[in-house]
Amino acid sequence: MMVDAARLHTQVFNSIDEQIAVIDRSGTIIDVNAAWKAFGAANGIIETFACVGSNYLQVVEASVLSGDALAVEVSAGILDVLQGERADFRYEYPCHSPEKKRWFMMHVKPLEGSGNAIFVITHHDITQRHLAEEHAAFLSRHDPLTGLANRRHFNEFVQEALQRGARNGASVTLLELDLDNFKSFNDALGHPAGDDCLVKVAEVLHEHTRRADDLAARLGGDEFAVVLGGNDMEIHQETAASIRREIEALGLAFDAGKRRVTTSIGGVSSLPGPGEKVETLLAAADRMLYRAKAQGRNRVVFEPLPQGSSGE
């Protein structure tokens, strides 16, 4: 069977999922594959910017002039390869659409056997790898059941807040929460009901920590914490009171409705000094939590701390 080699090469070229363009030393596009054309059409790229005969370097330069910081690095990298100053150039970049996040890896290198007169540019979709990395990073810093920050993330967040507060004169408020009657609830209704209880509590905490300088965390078991930024202590006290009311309103009853899951909250607000530690602030909040439990549970005990001190 006779095979037309040129036709076969063209078919292979156009069957590759990677977007491929072939350019000369001036940046002029000599050839593109079907994936390159399809991506341009699907993303509203003007055909004259991506077709044979147009100049790829001019496309990149237009992005530089529009203020695209990534395009500056891309332009410099491609020029280095075209001028023989580096063997190849790889660049990972985001290319998000309104519908989804996407990332690509660009690779520019001379075409073998062309005497460095022709160059190949490929764009490989690495979105799935990137999303997997993002997911792994999220799991390393969040509780798998509730989706709240885990203790590691909590410690890092509070330490950064303390350092920032010491520099800028901003207070840090910490609420420590413990669920009243949770063990009895879990024993009476079983672990699936207990997990559902923890998820519902986490949803309440999440609704109260939507600002960038706030954080809700599950420290372990039925112990939670909330970090609140800003200097308005009255608002923070009301936030604590609102959390208590909303958890009670969940109506997580057991024991024939005679008892329900509520929360005791210990809160402290500190204007941190240099070198203040997470453990010190947490210990102070823990003392307030102990008072809340000693006073009958299902209540908030909140106390401001002296500047640069966590009450020790």
C-alpha positions as CSV (number, residue, x, y, z in Angstrom):
1,M,0.0,0.0,0.0
2,M,1.5,3.3,-1.1
3,V,1.3,6.1,1.5
4,D,1.5,9.8,0.6
5,A,4.0,10.9,3.2
6,A,3.2,14.6,2.9
7,R,-0.5,14.0,3.3
8,L,0.1,11.7,6.2
9,H,2.3,14.3,8.0
10,T,-0.4,16.9,7.5
11,Q,-3.1,14.6,8.9
12,V,-0.9,13.8,12.0
13,F,-0.1,17.5,12.4
14,N,-3.8,18.4,12.5
15,S,-4.8,15.5,14.7
16,I,-2.5,16.6,17.6
17,D,-4.4,18.2,20.5
18,E,-1.6,20.7,21.3
19,Q,-1.9,24.0,19.6
20,I,1.1,24.3,17.2
21,A,2.4,27.2,15.2
22,V,5.5,27.3,13.0
23,I,7.3,30.6,12.7
24,D,10.4,32.0,11.0
25,R,13.1,34.1,12.6
26,S,11.1,37.3,12.1
27,G,8.1,35.8,13.9
28,T,6.0,35.4,10.8
29,I,3.7,32.4,11.0
30,I,4.5,29.7,8.4
31,D,1.9,27.1,9.4
32,V,-0.6,26.3,12.1
33,N,-2.4,23.1,13.0
34,A,-6.2,22.6,13.3
35,A,-6.0,22.9,17.1
36,W,-4.4,26.3,16.8
37,K,-7.2,27.5,14.5
38,A,-10.0,26.0,16.6
39,F,-8.7,27.6,19.8
40,G,-8.5,31.0,18.1
41,A,-12.1,30.7,16.8
42,A,-13.5,29.5,20.1
43,N,-11.9,32.3,22.0
44,G,-12.7,35.2,19.7
45,I,-9.1,35.8,18.5
46,I,-9.1,37.8,15.3
47,E,-8.2,35.5,12.5
48,T,-5.5,37.8,11.0
49,F,-3.6,37.6,14.3
50,A,-3.4,33.8,14.3
51,C,-3.3,32.7,10.6
52,V,-0.5,31.9,8.2
53,G,1.3,35.1,7.2
54,S,0.6,37.1,10.3
55,N,3.4,37.9,12.8
56,Y,3.2,36.1,16.1
57,L,5.6,38.5,17.8
58,Q,3.3,41.4,16.9
59,V,0.5,39.6,18.6
60,V,2.5,39.2,21.8
61,E,3.7,42.8,21.5
62,A,0.1,44.0,21.3
63,S,-0.6,42.2,24.6
64,V,2.5,43.9,26.2
65,L,1.2,47.3,25.1
66,S,-2.2,46.6,26.6
67,G,-0.6,46.1,30.0
68,D,-0.4,42.3,30.1
69,A,2.5,41.6,32.5
70,L,2.8,37.9,31.5
71,A,3.2,38.9,27.8
72,V,6.4,40.8,28.7
73,E,8.1,37.6,29.9
74,V,6.7,35.7,26.9
75,S,8.0,38.3,24.4
76,A,11.5,38.3,26.0
77,G,11.6,34.4,26.1
78,I,10.6,34.0,22.4
79,L,13.1,36.6,21.3
80,D,15.9,34.8,23.2
81,V,15.2,31.6,21.3
82,L,14.9,33.3,17.9
83,Q,18.2,35.1,18.5
84,G,20.0,31.9,19.6
85,E,20.5,33.1,23.2
86,R,18.8,30.1,24.7
87,A,18.0,26.6,23.4
88,D,14.3,26.8,24.2
89,F,11.7,28.6,26.3
90,R,8.9,27.2,28.5
91,Y,6.3,29.3,30.1
92,E,3.2,28.3,32.2
93,Y,0.4,30.8,32.1
94,P,-3.3,31.2,33.0
95,C,-5.8,31.6,30.2
96,H,-9.2,31.7,32.0
97,S,-12.5,32.0,30.2
98,P,-15.7,33.3,31.7
99,E,-16.9,29.6,31.9
100,K,-13.8,27.9,33.5
101,K,-10.3,28.2,34.7
102,R,-7.6,27.1,32.2
103,W,-3.8,26.9,32.2
104,F,-1.4,26.3,29.4
105,M,2.3,25.5,28.9
106,M,4.0,27.3,26.1
107,H,7.1,25.8,24.6
108,V,9.3,27.5,21.9
109,K,12.2,25.8,20.2
110,P,14.0,25.6,16.9
111,L,12.8,23.1,14.4
112,E,15.4,20.3,14.2
113,G,17.4,20.4,10.9
114,S,16.3,24.0,10.0
115,G,19.6,25.6,10.9
116,N,17.8,27.7,13.5
117,A,15.8,29.4,10.8
118,I,12.4,27.9,11.7
119,F,10.8,27.6,15.1
120,V,7.9,25.7,16.6
121,I,5.6,27.1,19.3
122,T,3.3,24.7,21.1
123,H,0.6,25.4,23.7
124,H,-0.3,22.4,25.9
125,D,-3.4,22.4,28.1
126,I,-2.3,21.7,31.7
127,T,-5.6,22.6,33.3
128,Q,-6.3,19.2,34.8
129,R,-2.8,19.0,36.4
130,H,-3.2,22.5,37.8
131,L,-6.7,21.8,39.2
132,A,-5.4,18.7,40.8
133,E,-2.5,20.7,42.4
134,E,-5.0,23.3,43.6
135,H,-7.2,20.6,45.1
136,A,-4.3,18.9,46.9
137,A,-3.2,22.3,48.3
138,F,-6.7,23.0,49.5
139,L,-6.9,19.6,51.3
140,S,-3.6,20.2,53.0
141,R,-5.1,23.4,54.6
142,H,-8.7,22.5,55.2
143,D,-10.8,20.1,57.2
144,P,-12.1,17.4,54.8
145,L,-15.6,17.1,56.6
146,T,-16.5,20.8,57.0
147,G,-14.3,22.5,54.4
148,L,-13.2,25.0,57.1
149,A,-9.6,25.8,57.7
150,N,-7.7,23.2,59.6
151,R,-5.3,23.8,62.5
152,R,-2.3,24.3,60.3
153,H,-4.1,27.0,58.2
154,F,-5.5,28.5,61.4
155,N,-2.1,28.8,63.0
156,E,-0.5,30.4,59.9
157,F,-3.4,32.8,59.5
158,V,-3.4,34.0,63.1
159,Q,0.4,34.4,63.2
160,E,0.2,36.6,60.1
161,A,-2.7,38.6,61.6
162,L,-0.7,39.1,64.8
163,Q,2.4,40.3,62.9
164,R,0.3,42.6,60.7
165,G,-1.5,43.9,63.8
166,A,1.8,44.7,65.6
167,R,3.0,46.6,62.5
168,N,-0.2,48.5,61.8
169,G,-1.8,48.9,65.2
170,A,-4.7,46.6,64.3
171,S,-6.4,44.4,66.8
172,V,-7.0,40.6,66.4
173,T,-10.2,39.0,67.8
174,L,-10.3,35.3,68.4
175,L,-13.4,33.3,69.3
176,E,-13.0,29.7,70.5
177,L,-16.1,27.6,70.3
178,D,-17.0,24.2,71.8
179,L,-20.3,22.5,71.1
180,D,-22.4,21.8,74.2
181,N,-23.9,18.2,74.4
182,F,-22.2,17.1,71.2
183,K,-20.8,13.9,72.6
184,S,-24.3,12.9,73.9
185,F,-25.9,13.9,70.6
186,N,-23.3,11.8,68.7
187,D,-23.8,8.8,71.0
188,A,-27.6,9.0,70.8
189,L,-28.0,9.5,67.0
190,G,-24.8,8.0,65.6
191,H,-21.8,9.3,63.7
192,P,-23.6,10.3,60.5
193,A,-25.9,12.6,62.4
194,G,-22.8,13.9,64.4
195,D,-21.0,14.7,61.1
196,D,-24.1,16.4,59.8
197,C,-24.3,18.5,62.9
198,L,-20.6,19.6,62.5
199,V,-21.3,20.5,58.9
200,K,-24.3,22.6,59.8
201,V,-22.3,24.4,62.5
202,A,-19.5,25.0,60.0
203,E,-22.0,26.6,57.6
204,V,-23.0,29.1,60.3
205,L,-19.4,30.0,60.9
206,H,-18.7,30.4,57.2
207,E,-21.5,32.9,56.9
208,H,-19.9,35.0,59.6
209,T,-16.4,35.0,58.1
210,R,-16.7,36.2,54.5
211,R,-14.2,39.1,54.7
212,A,-10.6,38.6,53.7
213,D,-9.3,39.2,57.2
214,D,-11.7,36.7,58.8
215,L,-11.3,33.0,59.1
216,A,-13.3,30.0,60.5
217,A,-11.5,26.9,61.4
218,R,-12.2,23.4,62.8
219,L,-9.4,22.8,65.4
220,G,-10.5,19.2,66.0
221,G,-13.6,17.2,67.1
222,D,-16.3,19.6,68.1
223,E,-13.9,22.5,68.7
224,F,-13.9,25.5,66.3
225,A,-12.3,28.9,66.2
226,V,-13.2,32.2,64.4
227,V,-10.6,34.9,63.7
228,L,-12.0,38.4,63.1
229,G,-10.0,41.3,61.8
230,G,-10.6,45.0,62.4
231,N,-10.8,47.2,65.5
232,D,-14.5,47.3,66.2
233,M,-14.8,45.1,69.2
234,E,-18.6,45.8,69.6
235,I,-19.2,44.3,66.2
236,H,-17.0,41.3,67.1
237,Q,-19.0,40.7,70.2
238,E,-22.3,40.9,68.3
239,T,-20.8,38.4,65.8
240,A,-20.1,36.0,68.6
241,A,-23.6,36.5,70.0
242,S,-25.1,36.0,66.5
243,I,-23.1,32.7,66.0
244,R,-24.4,31.4,69.4
245,R,-28.0,32.3,68.5
246,E,-27.9,30.7,65.0
247,I,-26.3,27.5,66.3
248,E,-29.0,27.2,68.9
249,A,-31.6,27.9,66.2
250,L,-30.4,24.9,64.2
251,G,-32.6,22.9,66.6
252,L,-30.2,20.0,66.8
253,A,-32.2,18.2,69.4
254,F,-31.9,14.6,70.9
255,D,-33.0,12.7,74.0
256,A,-36.6,13.0,72.9
257,G,-36.2,16.7,72.3
258,K,-35.2,17.4,75.9
259,R,-31.6,18.5,75.0
260,R,-30.0,20.1,72.0
261,V,-26.6,21.0,70.7
262,T,-25.6,24.6,71.5
263,T,-22.3,26.4,71.8
264,S,-20.2,28.0,74.4
265,I,-17.9,30.8,73.1
266,G,-14.8,32.3,74.6
267,G,-13.6,35.5,72.9
268,V,-10.7,37.8,73.3
269,S,-9.6,40.9,71.4
270,S,-5.9,41.8,71.5
271,L,-3.8,44.7,70.1
272,P,-0.7,42.6,69.6
273,G,2.8,43.6,70.4
274,P,6.0,42.4,68.6
275,G,6.6,38.7,68.7
276,E,3.1,37.8,70.0
277,K,2.4,34.1,69.6
278,V,-0.7,32.2,68.4
279,E,-0.5,29.9,71.4
280,T,-0.7,32.9,73.8
281,L,-3.8,34.3,72.2
282,L,-5.4,30.8,72.0
283,A,-4.7,30.2,75.7
284,A,-6.5,33.5,76.5
285,A,-9.5,32.5,74.4
286,D,-9.5,29.1,76.1
287,R,-9.8,30.7,79.5
288,M,-12.8,32.7,78.3
289,L,-14.3,29.5,77.0
290,Y,-13.8,27.8,80.3
291,R,-15.7,30.6,82.0
292,A,-18.6,30.3,79.5
293,K,-18.9,26.7,80.3
294,A,-18.6,27.2,84.1
295,Q,-21.4,29.8,83.9
296,G,-23.9,27.4,82.4
297,R,-22.9,26.9,78.7
298,N,-24.7,28.2,75.7
299,R,-23.3,31.7,76.3
300,V,-20.5,34.1,75.2
301,V,-17.8,35.4,77.5
302,F,-15.7,38.0,75.8
303,E,-12.9,40.1,77.1
304,P,-10.5,42.7,75.6
305,L,-6.8,42.2,76.5
306,P,-4.2,44.7,77.4
307,Q,-2.1,46.0,74.5
308,G,0.7,43.7,73.7
309,S,-0.5,41.0,76.1
310,S,-2.8,38.0,75.9
311,G,-3.8,38.2,79.6
312,E,-0.9,36.2,81.0
